[in-house]
Amino acid sequence: MLRSGYRPDQINACGIPLHDAADIAAMRRACALAARTLDFIGGEVRAGVTTATLDALCETFMRDHGAVPATIGYRGYRHASCISVNHVVTHGIPSDRQTLRDGDILNIDVTPKLDGWHGDSSRMYVVGEATPEARRLIEATRGAMLAGIATVRPGGRMGDIGAAVLAHAQGAGGYGVVREFIGHGVGRVFHALPDVHHVARAGTGEMMEPGMIFTIEPMLTIGKPAVRILPDGWTVVTRDRSLSAQFEHTVLVTETGYEILTV
């Protein structure tokens, strides 16, 4: 086995893992648990709850189902999830000082590691009644993710994904698409090749092959897509403090198209 956890014959010429039937079965289980974790935590999102409480509930749910949160200990991160509220784009750190309020929108991102395999997914949630502007942003972001997923097929190019995401974001209302943070290969390894850019040119990048597994996780903004990282080294916010939204699925390239593993 390679240090990455894959045999040499499972890595293509670009260094991208190609998963076999046993790998895919294991990934289906890990990804299903990610989806179930997000299903579960949605029922706990309400005004007055702290993001630290939501994080603790996610951790308990994953551990109760035989997994460990892959984020704990990853590059020094100490939490079971990332929870990004309002103008936080990604990697929001759960805190007992952050209490949700009516009208907040938030992304919850979880990665249970089950039997050595990583299931990675995130969703948007609304606390109470969000503004129409926020709801339009959320729907556009989900649509952008699905537009990117729809391009996945053997023989397609990775750039097709970013081109579709950008086109949807612009057509849905001229939303910004964050360039600095991208999707990634996932499996035995938390973050692997290929890189999945959400702004790209169709027909460019690596060719998609059956057995590739990667995330598609666009981040859209109402304002400009420029971002900055706070001094904690993790939290990414919009520079103009405009609202941001993100959705993420883990996707398998099949012989005929794609399969969303985190439904």
C-alpha positions in Angstrom: 0.0 0.0 0.0 1.1 3.6 -0.6 1.4 6.0 2.2 -1.8 7.5 0.9 -3.6 4.2 1.6 -4.0 3.1 -2.0 -2.2 0.5 -4.1 0.0 1.7 -7.0 -2.4 0.2 -9.5 -5.3 2.4 -8.0 -3.5 5.7 -8.9 -3.9 7.0 -12.4 -1.2 8.9 -14.3 -2.3 12.2 -12.7 -2.0 10.8 -9.2 -5.7 10.5 -8.7 -7.1 7.5 -6.9 -9.5 5.2 -8.8 -11.7 3.3 -6.4 -12.7 -0.3 -6.8 -16.1 -1.9 -5.9 -15.0 -2.7 -2.3 -13.8 0.9 -1.9 -17.0 2.3 -3.3 -19.1 0.2 -1.0 -17.2 1.5 2.0 -17.5 5.0 0.8 -21.2 4.6 0.4 -21.5 3.7 4.1 -19.3 6.6 5.3 -21.1 9.1 3.1 -24.5 7.8 4.1 -23.5 8.5 7.8 -22.4 12.0 6.8 -25.9 12.6 5.3 -27.6 11.1 8.4 -25.6 13.3 10.7 -26.8 16.4 8.7 -30.3 15.1 8.8 -30.1 14.7 12.6 -28.5 18.1 13.3 -31.1 20.0 11.3 -33.6 19.2 14.0 -31.5 20.9 16.6 -30.9 24.2 14.7 -33.0 26.9 16.5 -32.6 30.3 18.1 -30.9 30.2 21.4 -28.6 27.2 20.7 -24.9 27.7 20.6 -22.7 26.4 17.8 -20.7 24.6 20.4 -23.8 22.6 21.4 -24.5 21.7 17.7 -20.9 20.6 17.4 -21.1 18.4 20.5 -24.3 16.8 19.2 -22.7 16.1 15.8 -19.7 14.4 17.5 -22.0 12.2 19.7 -24.0 11.2 16.7 -21.0 10.1 14.7 -19.4 8.3 17.5 -22.7 6.5 18.4 -22.7 5.2 14.8 -19.2 3.8 14.9 -17.3 6.7 13.3 -14.9 9.4 14.5 -15.0 13.0 13.4 -12.1 13.3 10.9 -11.8 17.0 11.7 -10.7 16.5 15.3 -6.9 16.7 15.3 -6.7 17.6 11.6 -4.0 20.2 11.4 -4.7 21.1 15.0 -8.4 21.6 14.6 -10.3 20.6 17.8 -13.9 20.3 16.7 -16.2 17.7 15.2 -17.7 20.1 12.6 -17.3 23.4 11.0 -20.2 25.8 11.5 -20.2 28.9 9.4 -22.8 31.6 10.2 -23.9 34.5 7.9 -20.8 36.2 6.5 -18.5 33.3 7.5 -17.7 31.5 4.2 -16.2 28.3 5.5 -14.3 26.7 8.4 -16.3 28.5 11.1 -15.2 27.3 14.6 -18.0 26.2 16.9 -18.1 28.3 20.1 -20.1 28.4 23.3 -20.0 32.2 22.8 -21.9 32.1 19.5 -25.7 31.8 20.0 -27.9 31.4 17.0 -30.5 34.1 16.4 -33.7 34.3 14.4 -32.8 35.0 10.8 -29.3 33.5 10.9 -28.2 31.2 8.0 -25.5 28.7 8.6 -23.5 25.9 7.0 -22.7 22.8 8.9 -19.9 20.7 7.5 -19.1 17.2 8.8 -16.7 14.4 7.9 -17.3 11.1 9.7 -14.4 8.6 9.3 -16.0 5.2 9.3 -13.8 2.1 9.0 -11.0 4.2 7.6 -13.1 6.0 5.0 -14.2 9.7 4.9 -17.7 10.8 4.1 -17.7 14.6 3.5 -20.8 16.8 3.2 -22.3 20.1 4.2 -25.7 21.9 4.1 -27.2 25.2 4.8 -29.8 25.7 7.6 -32.0 28.7 8.4 -32.8 29.8 12.0 -36.5 30.8 12.1 -37.3 33.1 9.1 -34.5 34.2 6.9 -34.8 37.2 4.6 -35.9 36.7 1.0 -32.4 37.8 0.0 -30.8 35.1 2.1 -33.2 32.4 0.9 -32.4 33.3 -2.7 -28.7 33.0 -2.0 -29.2 29.6 -0.4 -31.2 28.3 -3.4 -28.7 29.6 -5.9 -25.8 28.0 -4.0 -27.6 24.6 -4.0 -28.4 25.0 -7.6 -24.8 25.8 -8.5 -23.6 22.7 -6.7 -26.2 20.6 -8.6 -25.2 22.2 -11.9 -21.6 21.2 -11.3 -22.5 17.7 -10.3 -24.6 17.3 -13.6 -21.4 17.7 -15.6 -19.7 14.7 -14.0 -19.2 11.8 -16.5 -16.4 9.6 -17.8 -14.4 11.6 -20.4 -15.5 14.9 -19.0 -13.0 17.4 -17.7 -12.7 18.8 -14.2 -13.0 22.3 -15.6 -16.5 21.5 -16.7 -17.6 21.5 -13.1 -16.4 25.0 -12.3 -17.7 26.4 -15.6 -21.2 25.1 -14.7 -21.0 26.4 -11.2 -20.0 29.9 -12.3 -22.6 30.0 -15.1 -25.4 29.1 -12.6 -24.3 31.6 -10.0 -24.2 34.4 -12.5 -27.4 33.4 -14.1 -29.2 33.1 -10.8 -28.6 36.7 -9.8 -25.0 37.6 -10.3 -23.6 35.9 -7.2 -19.9 35.8 -6.5 -18.1 32.5 -6.4 -15.2 32.1 -4.0 -12.1 30.9 -5.8 -9.7 30.4 -2.9 -11.4 27.2 -1.5 -12.1 24.2 -3.6 -13.4 20.7 -3.7 -11.1 17.7 -3.4 -10.6 14.0 -3.8 -11.7 12.0 -0.8 -11.7 8.4 0.3 -9.1 6.8 2.5 -7.5 10.2 2.6 -9.4 13.3 3.8 -8.0 15.6 1.1 -6.6 14.1 -2.1 -6.4 14.8 -5.8 -8.2 15.9 -7.9 -8.6 19.5 -7.1 -12.1 20.7 -7.9 -12.2 24.4 -8.8 -15.6 26.2 -8.7 -14.5 28.8 -11.2 -13.0 27.2 -14.3 -13.1 26.9 -18.1 -15.0 24.0 -19.6 -12.9 21.4 -21.4 -9.8 22.0 -19.2 -8.3 20.1 -16.4 -7.9 16.4 -15.7 -10.1 13.9 -17.5 -12.8 12.2 -15.3 -12.6 8.4 -15.0 -14.8 5.8 -13.4 -13.9 5.3 -9.8 -12.9 8.9 -9.0 -14.5 10.2 -5.9 -14.4 13.9 -5.0 -16.4 16.7 -3.4 -18.1 19.6 -5.1 -18.7 22.4 -2.6 -19.2 25.8 -4.1 -19.3 28.9 -1.9 -21.4 31.8 -3.2 -21.7 35.4 -1.9 -24.2 38.2 -2.3 -21.5 40.7 -2.5 -17.9 40.5 -3.8 -16.3 37.0 -3.5 -13.2 38.4 -1.9 -12.4 36.7 1.5 -10.0 36.9 4.4 -8.9 34.4 7.1 -9.3 35.6 10.7 -6.3 35.4 13.1 -7.5 32.0 14.4 -6.1 30.6 11.2 -9.4 28.9 10.3 -12.4 31.1 10.0 -12.9 32.5 6.5 -15.2 35.6 6.1 -16.3 37.8 3.2 -14.2 41.0 3.2 -17.4 43.1 2.7 -19.3 41.1 5.3 -21.9 40.1 2.8 -23.8 36.9 3.3 -22.3 33.6 2.1 -23.7 30.1 1.5 -22.2 26.7 0.7 -23.4 23.2 -0.1 -21.2 20.1 -0.5 -21.8 16.6 -1.8 -19.3 13.8 -2.3 -19.6 12.4 -5.9 -18.5 9.2 -7.6 -17.7 9.0 -11.3 -19.5 5.9 -12.6 -19.2 4.1 -15.9 -22.1 6.1 -17.3 -22.2 9.3 -15.3 -22.2 10.0 -11.6 -23.6 8.9 -8.2 -24.1 11.4 -5.3 -22.9 9.4 -2.3 -24.0 11.9 0.4 -27.7 11.9 -0.3 
